[in-house]
Amino acid sequence: MVGRHSRIVDRALTRLKLRQLRLLVAVGAHGNIQNAARELGISQPAATKMIQDLELDFEVKLFTRTNRGVVPTVFGETLIRHGKLIFAQVSNAAQELDDLNEGNSGRVVVGTLLAASTSLLPAAIELLLEDRPNVAVKISEGTNEVLMPRLLSGEIDMVVGRLPSHRHRDKIRQEKLFEDRILAIVGPQHPLAGRDDVTFAQTKPFGWILPPQETTLRRQVDHFFVGQQQYVPPVLIESVSYLTNRALLQSRDLIGLMPAEVVAQDVENGHLAQLAWAVPFGQGPIGVSFRADDDLSPAGRAFKTALHRAAQGKPISYSPK
């Protein structure tokens, strides 16, 4: 087995060409060798020969032919994934060189979840800019389902927010920053705002703003609702947009579930109100997910350090009033 591995590595280092990997990724995207060949500006026979050479070098079958084209085997999917990562790293290297050429001290691309977007991330960026005033920072917002594949493919350097509890954990590294809680939030005009000891029964007449179904929190909410005599909200809005949720809570008598870290400032300023109902689910770690320290640029490692510094003064712990 060791001899086979060494033999394949030697072939890859001496014979593998980026053009072959580009073709491999294109065939995977098109599901068709002819269309992939056209995209690369080569003939179909030449493309077929390049795929055959790859299969010989790696000693595996990369595609299976069907009546609709070709489908990657498990080996093909693996090599395509690594090919995408290689091209992402080449693109990142070119971008970093370009940034350095323009006087910037590196670049970091960060994916952010709602739980980190309002306080932790801005504080970490401030700390980073103190040390690297010319660093280029790019922020991309989304859910774990959207951001984690982009992290694995190398499009982004790290994801900051609620750490995934199961999916992707075998492929990434995680560092916990602090624990966060989920709060029930309403607008200051809501009939339940300011009341003491609100029960879940009192919330039933009102609509809810909830995260999408693919999120861990939503699965926890749905499980809780089923246990409450299969409760179904009279109005249900799915949204991870804080600005939208904030405006809806201020204009309608809805109830939202949000991380304490996110709503802290608006609750303190009176723009939103914390419902005096202890949410019985949703507590979890806020942290940073990344592929490996060796994959991070100097700017990326500096930003990860800034995240830890920004989190030191937090632990956030809100209790129902």
Beta strands, then each sheet from edge to edge (+ up, - down):
strand 1: 63-66
strand 2: 69-72
strand 3: 107-112
strand 4: 136-141
strand 5: 158-162
strand 6: 173-180
strand 7: 182-186
strand 8: 207-210
strand 9: 236-238
strand 10: 254-259
strand 11: 273-274
strand 12: 284-290
sheet 1: 1+ 2-
sheet 2: 4+ 3+ 5+ 12- 6+
sheet 3: 9+ 8+ 10+ 7- 11+
end
